[in-house]
Amino acid sequence: MANVEFDLVVGVDIAGEVYGEEFISLYEIDIQSRVDKSSLGTIKLQLIDVGKVPSSGENFFYSLDNLTRELGEFATLFSDTGVLLKKVENAGTKVWRSQELLSSGMYAIIEEIDIKDAQKRGMGIGSAAIRRLFEIPKFQMIDFIFVAPGLLTVYEDNPAGGLFAGYSPMEREGRQVRLNRVVRFYHKLGFRRLGNSKFLCLSRAPDHRSRSVAIQDDAEEKEPPPPQTEEEHMRYMLLTGLPYRPPVNP
């Protein structure tokens, strides 16, 4: 693995023009080479100020779901006031506590990381950059970072049969292999699953209880339970665009 020296250059908060909301910030962090100042890649980091999320008319879920589907999925793990749900806290490895996650009043979420030069991928640049996020003065108040590992669409091919045809079984298998690789990338950095959700979390503290969970012992992602209450049905429909239908047994 080559030793590539770089600096992390934090851009201005662009959330206003992207989202138009005061409770969320969005920073594009440039991974800048120390040799020639060229951009090796970028990290997009979202910061949610829980105290600024509207408490009347809209709650935590609806406020975030109005912005992106992924933020809506993140919000389903929390109460109307942004506190981690007990059922999430008590699921999986049970290493996350609602009080500590909200101790700073902020939730930090990696929206994406992109090492632009294909020849520089696999050299440890992305790993080193994420480790150094906690060192950036602007983010000194952050003790935890969340991420929902995913594939960057810019590098993914459309379904061979066309967008409306969907991916073939072979294509889905290939995508799953690549997604598993992304999850391993975050696991090696110390991220561990939040309950049984798609989201992983990294603690700043090297002695946090999550750091004692071996990669192979981390919780598995599981499908969320079917909606029970009217509120849960409404959230399901907002996230998926469809009303919930129980699976039909063959």
N, C-alpha and C positions, 0 to 999 in steps of 0.2 A: 504494500500500500504506500503510495507516494505521499511525501509530506508537502502539502500545498498550503502556503501561508495566505491568509485572507483576513479581511476586516468585515464586520457586520455594520452596514450603513442603514440606519432607520429613516425611511421616508416620512413624509407628512401623513397625517391621518386623513384618509380619503373616504371614510365612512359616510360623511355628510353627502357627498355626491353619489355614492353607491346606494346607501340605504335611506338617507334622510332622517335618521333618528339620533337623538342625543345620547341614548344609553349604550350605544355600541361604537367602538373604534375599530378601524381596519388599517393596519400598517403593512406596507410592502418593504421587506428588509432585504437589501441587496447584499449578496455574498460577493465581496469585491476583492479581487486579487491584489496583493500588496506589491506585486512585481510591476504590473502595467495598468492597474486600476480597472481592468476589464471586469465585466460581470460574469461570475461563474454560475450564478443561479439566484433564485429568490425564495424567500419564505413569506407567505401571507399569514399574518397573525391577527385574529379577532379578539378584542377585549370587551367583555360585557360587564357594565357597571350595574350590578343587580339593584342597587338602591335607586337608580334612575329609571328602572323599568316601570311603566305606568301601573299604579296599584288600583285604579278605578276605571271601569269601562273595559279595560283589557287586563289580562293577567300575564304571567311569565310565558306560558305556552303561546298564547295568541300573539303576543308582541314579537316573539322570535319567529314563529311560523309565518308571520306576514313578510319576513325578510327572505328566508330560504328554507327549502325543505329540510336540509341537514340541520339547521338551527332548530327547526321545529322538532326533529327527532331527538336532538339534544335536550330540548325543554321537556319532553315527555318523562325524563328521568327525575324531574324536580317538581316541587309543589308550586302552587299558584304564586308564591312569594319567592321562588328561586332556591328553596332548600332541598337538598337531595332527599328523595323519598326513602322511607324506611325499608320498603320492599327491595329497593336497589341496594341500599346499604347492607342489607342482610343476605344478599344474593352473591353467588360466585365465591371469591376468596374472602370476602367480608373484611377487606383491609382499608376501605375508605370510610371516613366519618364526615357527616354533613357539616359539623361545626368547623372542622379544619379546612375543608374545601372552600368554605365561604368566609374564612377568617380575614381575607383581604378585601372582601366585598366585590371581588372581580373574578370572572371566569375567563381564562385565556384558552383559545382554541386555534390550533394550526389548521388553516383552511387548505393550504397546499404548500408543498415544497417542490421546487423544480430545479434540477441541475441541468442547465440548458445544453452544455456541450456533452454529447454522448460519449466522447473519449475520456471525459473527466468523471463519469459516473462510476461508482464502485471503488472510488479512491478515498472514501471516508470523509468527503467534504460535507455532505449533508448531515452525517452523524455528528461531526464536530460542530457544525453550525447550530444544530438544535441544542447540543449540550451548553453552548455559550449564550443561549437566549436569556438564561437566568442572570447572566453577568451584565446585560445591557442596562445602563442606569434608568432608562425610561420604564423598564419592567422589573425594577427592584422589588416592588410590592407583590409580585406574583410568586406564589409558592407551589402552584400546580399548573400543569399544561395538559390540555385534552386534545385528542385527535380521533377522527374516524378514518382509519386507513382506507384508502381507495385508489383507483387507477385514474391517472390524468387523461382526460378524454382527448387531449391534443395528440397523445402518442398512441391512441387506440384506434384500430380500424373499425369502420362501420360493418354491420353484418353483411356477409358476402351476398346474401339474398336481398339486400336492401333494408332500409330502416324499419319498414313496416313488417318485414318477415321475421325479425328477431334473430337472435344468435342461434346457430346450430348447436347440437350437443358437443361437438368437437370444439367449437369456438368458446362455448361456456366453460368447458374444461380448461382451455388455455387461459381464459380470463381468471379462473379460480386459482390456477397455479401462480399467476402473476400477483394476484391479490394476497395469496399466502406469503409470497416473498416480501411484500410491503409490510405485512403484519410482523414478520420476523425481523425486519429492519427496525421497527419501533420496539419490539420486545428486547432486542439486544441493547437498546439505549436505556432500558429500565422501565419502559411503559408497561402497565398492567391493566387488565380489563376492569371497567367500571361495572360492577354487578355481572350480568350476563349480556350486556348491551354490546353494540358495535363499537362503542367508544372506549379508548384506552386513556390512561392518565399517568403522568409522570410527576413525581414529587421532587422538589428542590433538595430536600433533606436526604443525604446519603444513608441515614439511619432510619428512615421511614419504614414502617412495617411492610410496605409493598415491595421494598428492595430485597426482602428475604424470601420472596416467592420465586422459585425457579421457573424458568420459561416454560418447561414442560408441565408445571403444576398450575399455570395460570388458568383462570376460568375460560370456558368455551362460550362463544357467542350463541345465544339461543333466540328463537323467535319470541317476541313478547306475547304474553297471554292474550287471548281474545278479549275485546272490550266487554265490560260488564255494565257499566253505568251509562246513562244518556250522555254525560260529558265525555266519557271515553269513546263512545261511538262517534260523537261529533269530531273529536280529535283525529280518530282513524280516518274519517272521510276527508278532513282537511288535508291530511298528510298524503293520502293515496288518491284522492279524487273520486273514490268509489265507496259506497256503503259496505259495511262488513257483511260477508256471507260465510257462514260456517262451512268448512270443507265437507264434501259429500263422500261418505264411506262407500268404497266399491262393493 
